[in-house]
Amino acid sequence: MRQFIAIFFALLIAPQLINAANYTEVYMGGGVAYESATDFDAGLASVVHVGLPIITRGQHRFAVEGEGSYSLVPASIHKSDLTTMSVAAYGVYRLNVTSRLYLKPRMGVLYRSYSLKSDALEIDGSGSEVDLAFSFGGGVHINRSLDVYVDLAMIDQSDLMHFTLGLEYHFVFY
């Protein structure tokens, strides 16, 4: 419940911060993630996100991001498949290290649903959870609007990690 209250207040405050800015920027990205779960062989997931910078001061930028992921190739072990789907809301700090290189740590709340299916063991179960998520990444500006990024995301109290490689496009409205 605490997580939902935090998201509610963040969404309530964000429009006031955006109105104070001289311009509006929206960025969208997507990539492929190496999905790793303890005791399972790794799988692949698709990851998409959209972000909205709310405060920019020199080389420092704070933003809010929404992200979703879905298993493309499930993590597996002994003919058992683990498929996951997640939706997250992150607070983002972005630091431009050079004119082309940036670092981007994130912290937020994540909802994850999963299913475990095993024909050999006759298991077909599913579940869901809400938890904290942390990530650290960075990227390189290819041009004014396009970035290539990497990101390592970890879910608190869970054994799931994503290592993502993707592209991000920035739309700027003055």
N, C-alpha and C positions, 0 to 999 in steps of 0.2 A: 504494500500500500504506500509506503514511503516513496518508492520509486515513481509511482503514478502522480503523487502530489508534487514531487520535484519536476517532473516533465510538464505538468500543468502550469506551474509558476514560470518555468523557463519559456513556455509558449506564450504566456501572458505578458512577460516583460519584453520579449524579442521585438515586437512591432514598435515599441517606444524607442528602442535603441536604433532600429533601422531608420526611423523618421529623422533621427539626429544626424544621419550620414549625408554627405553631399552627393553620393551616387549609390546605386544598388548593383550588387553583383550576385549572380547565382552561378554555382558550379555543379556539374554533374560528371560522374565517372563510373567506370565499370572495369571489371577485370576477372581474372581467373585465380582462384585460391587453392593452394595446397592445403587440404583439410586433414588435420591430424587429431586422432582421438586415442587415448591411452589403451593399450592392448589390441588396437586395430591397425591393419595396414592402412596407409593413407589413401584418401580419395581426392576428388576435385570438386570445387564448388564455384558457382557464378556469384559475383558480388557486384551490386550497383549501389550508388549513393548520390545524394543531392545535398548541397551545403549552401549556407547563407552567412557570409561574414557580417558580424554585427558591430565590431569595433576594430578599427585599424589605426595604429599609432607607429609611424615609421616602419621599421622592419618587423613589428609585432602585429599579429592579427588574431582576433578571437572570433569563433564562428560556432554555429550549430549545424549539425549534420544528421541526416536520417540515412540509414543503411539497411539493405536487405540482402540475404544470401540464401542459396538453395543448393543442395548437393546435386552435382551433375553425375559424378561417379561415386557411389557410396563407399565410405570406409568399410572394410570387411575383415573378418577373421573366421576361419573354419566354416566357410560357406554361410556366414551370417553377415547381413548388410545393415549398416547404420546410416540412415538418411536423416539429414537435418535441414531445418528451415529456420531462419532467424530474422528479426526486425529489431533495429537498435536506434536509439537517439543518443548522440554524443555531443559533449562540449569539446571544442577543438582549440588548441593553441598552435599557431603556425609562425615559425621564425624563419625569415629569409636569411640564410647564412651568407650567400653571395647573390649576385643579380640573377643567377640561374638555378641555384640549389637551395632547397628549404627542408626543414625538419618539421614533423607534425605529430606530436603526442595527442592522444584523445582519451577521454574517460566518459562513460555513459551507462545507460541502462539497456539491457538486452532481453528480449523475449525469444525463447528458443523452443521449438517443438521438434520432436525426434521420433523416429520409428525404428524398431529393431525387428528384422525379419530373418528367420532361419528355417529353411525347409528341412534341413538335416535334424535339427533339434525340435522341430515343430513349435517354434516360438514366433509369435506375431504380436508385439507389444508396442505401445507408444506412450508418450508423456510430453510434458512441457514444463518450463520453469522461467522465472524472471530473475535476472542476476545482474551484477555489475560487470562491465566489460572495459578492458584497458587495451590500448594499442599504441604502438610507436612506429612511425613511418617517415618517409621523406620522398622527395621527388626532384625532378629536373624539368625546368621550363624548356620546351622545344621551341615555342614561339610565344607571342603575347597571350594567346588563348589556350594553348595545349600543353599539358604536362604528362610526363611518364612518372608513375609513382610505385612505391613498394610499401607494404604495411604488414606488421605482425600484430595480430589481435589475439588476446587471451581472455577467456571468460572466467571470472572469479568463481570459486567453488565448483569448478567443472574441469574436465580433462580435455576440452576441445580448444584447438588453436587453428587460426587461419594465417597463412603467409600468402599475401596477395600481390600480384603484379598487374598493373592496369594503366588506363589512360583517363585523364580528367580534362574536361573542357570548361572554360570560364566564359560566361556571358556577362558583359558589363553594360549597364544602362546609365547614361549621364543625364 
